[in-house]
Amino acid sequence: MALDFKHASLVEGVRFTAQVGVPNIVQGLFRKREVVVSAVGRLPADHLAYRLVEGLEKKYGPDPFWVRVGSEEALLVTHPDDLRVVLGGSPSPFASDPDAKRKGMAAFQPTALTISRGDLWADRRAFAEAVLDTGAPTHRLAGGFAAHAVAAADGLMTLDRPITFDDVNTAFQRLTRIVVLGADAAEDTSLTDLLGDLMSAGNKMPGKPADGYEELHARLQEYVDDPDPGALTGLVAGAPQSAGTDVPGQLIHWLFAMGDTLPANLMRALAVLPTHSKVLGVARSEVAGKDLTDVETVAGSTYIAGCILEAMRLWPTTSLFGRVQVEDVRWANGQKTPAGTQVLIHNLFNHRNRARVPFADRFAPEEWVSGGAADDWRFNFFSHGPQGCPGAGLSIFLGQAFLGRLISRAEPRLAAGPRLRPERLPYALDIYGVEVRL
């Protein structure tokens, strides 16, 4: 006999909407609003959101339970077994294009893999995996990419002042253009600015391409038509594709994901390392005197990779994300939920769940080297299962080369920002308020 999932109360639903849903939206789903992010961090909204979900899970879990978000109920999933069901069942029966995400992404990448279904999803996934060398130990163009990442890091070290997130972001946006589009795109900052404007339009969830999308698409098509053999565009012709692939539309997501998410995590890693002298010492010794344009050296810097992954775990850039059922689903307890059900996963709670994660609130890169963190589906910044990020390996490789070069040539010192207690790190780390001296 099926057991109905428990329902959080109306009051708890109002609190969930106010403390989890609203802050997620007002900070900017696709392009962060600097002033709002800093203000929310001071509240502190992330801590309040964590505490609320922690209390709800104790009261209504461990099975999924219903919680009202706005005017509708959604199913909140917190148990590791149920997370595997949802993430392993994407894109069907759990599609990754819930209404808000689809409407927002339509503004700047309406043909993105992550909001595709059926044959289109399979077509675009095969294309992405072929170009990004998904699952390979290193990308076939990794040598050139590492050299560009090292050059980007060297540029930051010429600054005679503490570096800010804007510095890291600018350097990494340039690196991203070179990796995705080629050397000719290195100084094409107007392309990045246009994408940023479209992402801001996506925050309003218009449900259709924003003004400027056709221009962005056309400019990317020019790079595809004149590919750089040392960039991802040089691999497009050899990748499987059909009329529905929309190559420029796929490149947009790579520019978006690699150029915006990774710099934030690198800045957080740079901010936290100076407060953990032992960790910093191990990381620096891993790359001391080594050539970080060498592919094997970069790929072998697993502890530095762990530092980046820990920044992603501790402060996920997407704290709450959803799936939507495309068909009825029968759960382990016998309960059946209908097609159209919205399923929510609160990454911040799952990543920092003190009841299940022994190292929840501390910086623990070693867990990604010799522990089980890499195989733990609760840590969901790259997603898991069929919808796992096809460019995750390449992104971390670029981060390893970039961060490794910085700390091998200089010792970071926190020049401005919050006081970080290693034994209990905060639930939010505002990248806009951090300055690091190299």
C-alpha positions in Angstrom: 0.0 0.0 0.0 1.4 3.4 -1.0 2.2 5.8 1.7 1.5 9.5 0.9 4.6 11.7 1.3 4.3 14.1 4.2 3.3 17.8 3.6 5.0 20.8 5.2 2.5 23.2 6.6 1.3 26.4 4.9 3.4 28.5 7.2 6.4 26.4 6.6 5.8 26.8 2.9 5.7 30.6 3.3 9.0 30.4 5.1 10.5 28.1 2.5 9.5 30.5 -0.2 10.8 33.5 1.6 14.1 32.0 2.9 15.0 29.6 0.1 13.2 30.5 -3.1 13.1 34.3 -3.0 16.9 34.8 -2.2 17.8 32.4 -5.0 15.8 34.5 -7.5 16.6 38.0 -6.4 20.4 37.3 -6.4 20.1 36.4 -10.1 19.5 32.9 -11.4 21.8 33.4 -14.4 23.7 36.6 -13.8 24.5 37.5 -10.3 23.4 41.0 -9.0 26.5 42.2 -7.1 24.7 44.5 -4.7 22.0 42.0 -3.9 24.5 39.1 -3.4 26.5 41.1 -0.9 23.3 42.2 0.9 21.9 38.7 1.1 25.3 37.5 2.4 25.1 39.9 5.3 21.7 38.8 6.4 22.9 35.9 6.5 20.3 34.4 4.1 22.2 31.2 3.3 22.5 30.2 7.0 18.8 30.8 7.5 17.9 28.7 4.5 20.1 25.9 5.7 18.6 25.9 9.1 15.1 25.9 7.7 15.7 22.9 5.4 17.5 21.1 8.2 14.5 21.5 10.5 12.1 20.4 7.8 14.1 17.4 6.9 14.2 16.3 10.5 10.5 16.8 10.8 9.3 15.3 7.5 12.2 13.3 6.1 14.0 11.2 5.3 11.6 10.4 2.4 10.9 13.2 0.0 8.2 15.6 1.3 5.9 18.3 -0.1 6.7 21.9 0.5 4.8 24.9 -0.9 6.9 27.2 -3.1 4.8 30.3 -4.0 1.4 29.0 -4.9 2.3 25.4 -5.7 3.7 22.4 -3.9 7.0 20.8 -4.9 8.7 17.6 -3.8 11.9 18.3 -1.8 14.4 15.5 -2.0 17.2 15.2 0.6 18.1 11.5 1.1 21.1 10.2 -0.8 19.1 7.3 -2.2 16.4 9.5 -3.6 19.0 11.9 -5.0 20.4 9.0 -7.0 16.9 8.2 -8.3 16.3 11.8 -9.5 19.8 12.5 -10.9 20.1 9.1 -12.4 16.7 9.5 -14.0 17.4 12.6 -16.0 16.4 13.7 -18.6 13.6 11.2 -18.3 11.5 10.8 -16.2 13.1 13.7 -14.4 13.7 16.5 -17.0 16.1 19.4 -16.1 13.9 22.1 -17.7 11.4 23.1 -15.0 9.4 26.2 -15.9 11.6 28.9 -14.3 14.8 27.5 -15.7 13.4 27.0 -19.2 11.9 30.5 -19.3 15.2 32.1 -18.1 17.6 30.2 -20.3 15.4 30.9 -23.3 16.6 34.5 -23.2 20.2 33.6 -24.0 20.5 29.9 -24.9 17.1 28.6 -26.0 18.6 25.4 -27.6 20.8 24.5 -24.6 21.5 20.9 -23.9 20.3 21.2 -20.3 16.8 22.3 -21.3 16.5 19.7 -24.1 14.5 16.5 -24.2 14.2 13.3 -26.2 16.1 13.0 -29.5 17.3 16.6 -29.3 18.8 16.0 -25.9 20.5 12.8 -27.2 21.8 14.6 -30.3 23.2 17.6 -28.4 24.7 15.4 -25.6 26.6 13.4 -28.2 27.9 16.5 -29.8 29.0 18.0 -26.4 30.7 14.8 -25.3 32.6 14.5 -28.6 34.0 18.1 -28.6 34.6 18.2 -24.8 36.2 14.7 -24.6 33.9 13.8 -21.8 35.3 10.9 -19.7 38.8 11.1 -21.2 41.7 11.5 -18.7 42.5 14.9 -20.3 41.3 16.8 -23.3 43.1 16.2 -26.6 44.0 20.0 -26.7 44.9 20.1 -23.0 48.5 21.2 -23.7 47.6 24.4 -25.4 44.8 25.1 -22.9 47.2 24.7 -20.0 49.6 27.2 -21.5 46.8 29.7 -21.9 45.7 29.2 -18.3 49.2 29.8 -17.1 49.4 33.0 -19.1 46.2 34.2 -17.6 47.5 33.6 -14.1 50.8 35.4 -14.9 48.8 38.4 -16.0 47.2 38.7 -12.6 50.6 38.6 -10.9 51.7 41.7 -12.7 49.1 43.7 -10.8 50.7 45.9 -8.1 47.7 45.6 -5.8 45.4 43.0 -4.2 43.4 41.2 -6.9 39.6 41.2 -6.8 36.9 39.0 -8.3 36.7 41.4 -11.2 40.3 40.7 -12.0 39.9 36.9 -11.8 36.7 37.0 -13.8 38.2 39.2 -16.6 41.2 37.0 -16.9 39.1 33.8 -17.0 36.6 35.3 -19.4 39.5 35.9 -21.8 40.8 32.4 -21.2 37.3 31.0 -21.9 37.0 32.8 -25.2 40.4 31.5 -26.3 39.6 27.9 -25.3 36.1 27.8 -26.8 36.4 30.1 -29.8 40.1 30.5 -30.5 42.9 33.0 -30.3 41.1 35.6 -32.5 38.5 35.9 -29.8 40.9 36.7 -27.0 40.1 40.5 -27.0 36.4 40.1 -28.2 35.2 41.5 -24.9 32.0 42.9 -26.6 30.9 39.3 -27.1 31.2 38.5 -23.4 29.4 41.8 -22.6 26.6 40.8 -25.0 26.2 37.4 -23.4 26.2 39.1 -20.0 23.4 41.4 -21.0 21.4 38.4 -22.3 22.0 36.6 -19.0 20.6 39.6 -17.1 17.5 39.4 -19.3 17.3 35.7 -18.4 16.9 36.7 -14.7 13.5 38.0 -15.6 12.5 34.6 -17.1 11.0 36.0 -20.4 10.4 32.6 -21.9 11.8 33.7 -25.3 15.1 34.9 -26.8 16.0 38.4 -25.6 16.9 41.3 -27.8 20.5 40.7 -29.0 20.3 36.9 -29.1 20.3 36.7 -32.9 23.4 38.9 -32.9 25.2 36.7 -30.4 24.2 33.6 -32.4 25.4 35.1 -35.7 28.8 36.2 -34.2 29.4 32.7 -32.8 28.5 31.2 -36.1 31.4 33.3 -37.6 33.8 31.6 -35.3 32.4 28.2 -36.1 32.7 28.9 -39.8 36.4 29.9 -39.4 37.5 27.5 -36.7 40.7 27.6 -34.7 42.4 24.2 -34.7 43.7 24.9 -31.2 40.2 25.6 -29.8 37.0 23.8 -29.3 35.7 25.3 -32.6 38.4 23.3 -34.3 36.7 20.0 -33.2 33.2 20.9 -34.2 33.4 19.5 -37.8 34.4 16.1 -36.5 31.6 15.8 -33.9 28.3 14.1 -34.5 25.5 16.6 -35.2 22.3 17.1 -37.0 20.1 20.0 -38.1 18.8 20.2 -34.5 22.2 20.4 -32.9 22.5 24.2 -33.3 26.3 24.4 -32.8 26.4 28.2 -31.8 23.6 27.4 -29.3 25.8 24.8 -27.6 28.8 27.1 -27.5 26.8 29.7 -25.6 26.4 27.3 -22.7 30.1 26.5 -22.6 30.9 30.3 -22.5 28.3 30.7 -19.8 29.3 27.8 -17.6 33.1 28.0 -18.0 33.4 31.8 -18.0 31.1 32.6 -15.1 31.0 29.7 -12.7 34.6 28.7 -12.5 36.0 32.2 -11.7 33.7 32.5 -8.7 34.9 29.2 -7.3 38.6 30.0 -8.0 38.2 33.3 -6.1 36.7 31.5 -3.1 39.5 29.0 -3.2 42.0 31.9 -3.2 40.2 33.5 -0.3 40.1 30.4 1.9 43.6 29.1 1.3 45.4 31.8 3.3 43.3 30.9 6.3 44.4 27.3 6.1 48.2 27.3 6.3 48.6 23.5 6.3 46.3 23.1 3.3 48.1 25.9 1.5 51.4 24.3 2.2 50.3 21.0 0.8 48.9 22.6 -2.3 52.0 24.7 -2.9 54.3 21.7 -2.5 52.3 19.8 -5.0 53.3 22.2 -7.8 56.5 23.7 -6.5 59.1 24.0 -9.2 56.9 22.2 -11.7 55.9 23.1 -15.3 52.2 23.9 -15.3 52.0 23.9 -19.1 52.7 20.1 -18.9 49.5 18.2 -19.2 50.5 15.3 -16.9 51.7 17.8 -14.2 48.4 19.7 -14.3 46.3 16.6 -14.3 48.4 15.1 -11.5 47.8 18.1 -9.2 44.9 16.3 -7.5 45.1 18.2 -4.2 44.7 21.5 -6.0 41.7 20.0 -7.8 40.4 19.1 -4.4 40.8 22.7 -3.3 38.6 23.9 -6.2 36.0 21.2 -5.7 35.8 22.0 -2.0 35.1 25.7 -2.8 32.3 24.4 -5.0 30.9 22.1 -2.3 31.1 24.7 0.5 29.6 27.5 -1.5 27.6 26.1 -4.5 26.9 28.7 -7.1 23.5 27.1 -7.6 22.1 26.5 -4.1 18.7 25.3 -5.2 17.8 23.6 -8.5 14.9 21.6 -9.8 13.7 18.8 -12.0 10.2 18.2 -13.5 8.6 14.8 -14.0 7.8 14.1 -17.6 5.8 11.0 -16.5 4.4 9.4 -13.4 7.0 8.1 -11.0 6.6 5.3 -8.4 9.0 5.9 -5.5 10.6 3.3 -3.1 7.8 3.6 -0.5 5.1 2.9 -3.1 4.0 6.5 -3.5 3.3 7.6 -7.1 3.7 11.2 -8.1 2.2 12.4 -11.4 3.8 13.9 -14.5 4.3 17.6 -14.0 5.5 17.3 -10.4 8.2 19.8 -9.6 11.2 18.2 -7.7 13.6 20.3 -5.8 17.2 19.6 -4.6 18.7 22.0 -2.1 22.4 21.7 -2.8 23.5 23.9 0.1 21.7 21.7 2.6 23.0 18.4 1.0 26.6 19.7 0.8 26.7 21.0 4.3 24.5 18.4 6.1 26.2 18.0 9.4 24.3 14.8 10.1 25.6 13.0 7.0 28.8 14.8 6.1 31.6 14.6 8.7 33.6 17.4 7.1 30.5 19.5 6.4 31.7 22.9 7.5 35.5 22.7 7.1 37.7 22.9 4.0 38.8 19.3 3.3 40.5 18.9 -0.1 41.9 15.6 1.0 38.4 14.1 0.8 38.6 14.5 -3.0 42.0 12.8 -3.2 41.8 9.9 -0.8 38.2 10.1 0.5 34.9 9.3 -1.1 33.8 12.8 -2.0 34.2 12.4 -5.8 31.7 9.5 -5.8 29.2 11.2 -3.5 26.1 12.3 -5.4 25.1 14.6 -2.6 27.8 17.0 -3.9 26.0 18.2 -6.9 27.6 21.3 -8.4 28.4 19.4 -11.7 25.3 17.2 -11.4 25.5 13.4 -11.8 24.1 10.7 -14.0 23.2 11.3 -17.6 22.9 15.0 -17.1 26.3 15.3 -15.5 28.2 18.3 -16.9 30.1 17.1 -20.0 32.7 19.7 -19.5 33.5 19.1 -15.9 36.9 17.5 -16.5 38.0 20.3 -18.8 36.8 23.0 -16.4 38.7 21.6 -13.4 41.8 21.1 -15.6 41.8 24.8 -16.5 41.3 25.6 -12.8 44.2 23.4 -11.8 46.6 25.1 -14.2 45.4 28.6 -13.2 45.3 28.2 -9.5 48.4 26.0 -9.4 50.4 28.7 -11.3 49.3 31.4 -8.9 50.2 29.6 -5.7 53.5 28.2 -7.1 54.7 31.7 -7.9 53.2 33.6 -5.0 51.7 33.0 -1.6 48.1 34.4 -1.3 47.1 36.6 1.6 43.6 37.8 2.4 43.7 41.6 2.1 39.9 42.2 2.5 36.9 40.1 3.2 35.2 38.2 6.0 37.0 36.6 8.9 37.0 32.9 8.1 37.2 30.4 11.0 38.7 27.1 9.6 36.7 25.0 12.1 33.3 26.4 11.0 33.2 28.1 7.6 30.3 30.4 6.8 27.4 29.3 4.5 28.1 32.2 2.2 31.4 33.8 1.0 30.8 37.0 -0.9 33.3 37.1 -3.8 32.6 40.8 -4.4 33.9 41.7 -0.9 37.1 39.7 -1.1 40.6 40.9 -2.1 43.7 38.7 -2.2 47.3 39.9 -2.3 49.7 37.7 -4.1 
